[in-house]
Amino acid sequence: MANSESEWGPDAPTGNSSRMANSESERGPDAPTGNSSRMANSESEWGPDAPTGNPSRMATIGSRSAPDAPRGNSPLDTVLAWFELARAEGVPEPEAAALATATPDGRPSVRMVLIRGIDARGVCFYTNRESRKGQELAANPHGAVAIHWHALQRQIRLEGPVEPLSDEESDAYFAGRPYGSRLSAWASAQSSVLPDYETLEQRVVEFGARYPHEVPRPPYWGGYLLRPEAIEFWEGRPNRLHDRVRHLREGDGWRVDRLAP
Ligand SMILES: Cc1cc2nc3c(=O)[nH]c(=O)nc-3n(C[C@H](O)[C@H](O)[C@H](O)COP(=O)(O)O)c2cc1C
C-alpha cells in the first residue's frame, strides 16, 4: 500500500478509496482531545509506556466509531474503510498484521504477515503453505489477526476459519510480485532449519539459473482467506476509556456489541 514495491509484493488491499474517504469523514464529538502536555507526561492516558505520537494529529483523525456506521453494512466494509484511512494518513506499512495460528491441541504461535486483500469474504495473506503457520493451518484451520496503527490509536481484531485461496487467486498475486521475491519463494523452504545463510543465497542463484525470466508459482506457495466470525474495532480514548465494538457473525448478519475497554 504505502510501499507498493515492498519485498512482500505490490498488491494492496483492494477497495474504493472515495467510498472509504466518505465513510470516515465525520469527526465524532468525543474524539481524542489531544492534550499535548498530558500526552508527553509519563502519566498520560496510556501510562508510562504510552505511544508517543503527536497528539494534535491524533485529535484530527478521531472519527465516528464503528457502531455509528450505517447499519446493515458488513463490518468488513469498516475494515476496508479503516485501512483506507490508515493509508491516507500515511501509516507506514498499514497492512502489517499479527497472525495467530494454533496446533490442534491449542498451542498458539504468532507472527507478522501482510494483509493483501479485503473483500466481502474476509481478509487474505500469502505465504509458504509448508511453513509452520501453513502446517498449523492444515491441522487446525482457524486463525486470529490483530492490526495496530499507533498513529491512529486504532486496532482491529479478526477471528475465524482460514482456508487456502484458489490457485487462480494465488497465481494472480504471485505474478505481480517482483522477480526477486518470486525467486525467494522457491529458494526458501520457509520455517525449515538452514545450515547457514550462504545456503539460502546459493539456492537463490540456482533458482535464478533455472528461471532467468518467468518464475512460476511454487506449488506450496499461495494465499489464505480468513473468513471472520468476529471482528473487533478498538479506538484509543482518553483515560483508558477506549471504545471497543465487536461484531459477531449471526446467521446472514452481524450482532454488534460494545465491550468494556
Ligand atoms: C512486517 C512483516 C510482514 C511479513 N509478512 C509476511 C507475509 O505476508 N507472509 C509470510 O509468509 N511471512 C511474512 N513475514 C515473515 C513472518 O513474520 C514469518 O517470519 C514467516 O512467515 C515464518 O513464519 P512461520 O514459521 O510461523 O510460518 C512478515 C514479517 C514481517 C516483520
Ligand as a Chemical Component Dictionary entry (heavy atoms), coordinates in Angstrom:
data_LIG
# 
_chem_comp.id                   LIG 
_chem_comp.type                 NON-POLYMER 
_chem_comp.pdbx_formal_charge   0 
_chem_comp.three_letter_code    LIG 
# 
loop_
_chem_comp_atom.comp_id 
_chem_comp_atom.atom_id 
_chem_comp_atom.alt_atom_id 
_chem_comp_atom.type_symbol 
_chem_comp_atom.charge 
_chem_comp_atom.model_Cartn_x 
_chem_comp_atom.model_Cartn_y 
_chem_comp_atom.model_Cartn_z 
_chem_comp_atom.pdbx_ordinal 
LIG C1  C1  C 0 6.053 -6.732  8.753  1  
LIG C2  C2  C 0 6.220 -8.174  8.357  2  
LIG C3  C3  C 0 5.414 -8.688  7.366  3  
LIG C4  C4  C 0 5.535 -10.030 6.989  4  
LIG N1  N1  N 0 4.702 -10.505 6.028  5  
LIG C5  C5  C 0 4.755 -11.832 5.726  6  
LIG C6  C6  C 0 3.835 -12.373 4.781  7  
LIG O1  O1  O 0 2.947 -11.687 4.252  8  
LIG N2  N2  N 0 3.933 -13.698 4.505  9  
LIG C7  C7  C 0 4.868 -14.503 5.086  10 
LIG O2  O2  O 0 4.911 -15.696 4.787  11 
LIG N3  N3  N 0 5.734 -14.010 6.001  12 
LIG C8  C8  C 0 5.697 -12.696 6.326  13 
LIG N4  N4  N 0 6.573 -12.183 7.254  14 
LIG C9  C9  C 0 7.519 -13.127 7.924  15 
LIG C10 C10 C 0 6.738 -13.844 9.041  16 
LIG O3  O3  O 0 6.589 -12.979 10.157 17 
LIG C11 C11 C 0 7.405 -15.148 9.482  18 
LIG O4  O4  O 0 8.753 -14.950 9.815  19 
LIG C12 C12 C 0 7.321 -16.227 8.397  20 
LIG O5  O5  O 0 6.107 -16.192 7.708  21 
LIG C13 C13 C 0 7.518 -17.598 9.016  22 
LIG O6  O6  O 0 6.512 -17.808 9.988  23 
LIG P1  P1  P 0 6.117 -19.288 10.483 24 
LIG O7  O7  O 0 7.420 -20.009 10.733 25 
LIG O8  O8  O 0 5.333 -19.095 11.732 26 
LIG O9  O9  O 0 5.319 -19.929 9.392  27 
LIG C14 C14 C 0 6.495 -10.853 7.621  28 
LIG C15 C15 C 0 7.303 -10.331 8.633  29 
LIG C16 C16 C 0 7.177 -9.001  8.982  30 
LIG C17 C17 C 0 8.055 -8.461  10.072 31 
# 
loop_
_chem_comp_bond.comp_id 
_chem_comp_bond.atom_id_1 
_chem_comp_bond.atom_id_2 
_chem_comp_bond.value_order 
_chem_comp_bond.pdbx_ordinal 
LIG C1  C2  SING 1  
LIG C2  C3  SING 2  
LIG C2  C16 DOUB 3  
LIG C3  C4  DOUB 4  
LIG C4  N1  SING 5  
LIG C4  C14 SING 6  
LIG N1  C5  DOUB 7  
LIG C5  C6  SING 8  
LIG C5  C8  SING 9  
LIG C6  O1  DOUB 10 
LIG C6  N2  SING 11 
LIG N2  C7  SING 12 
LIG C7  O2  DOUB 13 
LIG C7  N3  SING 14 
LIG N3  C8  DOUB 15 
LIG C8  N4  SING 16 
LIG N4  C9  SING 17 
LIG N4  C14 SING 18 
LIG C9  C10 SING 19 
LIG C10 O3  SING 20 
LIG C10 C11 SING 21 
LIG C11 O4  SING 22 
LIG C11 C12 SING 23 
LIG C12 O5  SING 24 
LIG C12 C13 SING 25 
LIG C13 O6  SING 26 
LIG O6  P1  SING 27 
LIG P1  O7  DOUB 28 
LIG P1  O8  SING 29 
LIG P1  O9  SING 30 
LIG C14 C15 DOUB 31 
LIG C15 C16 SING 32 
LIG C16 C17 SING 33 
# 
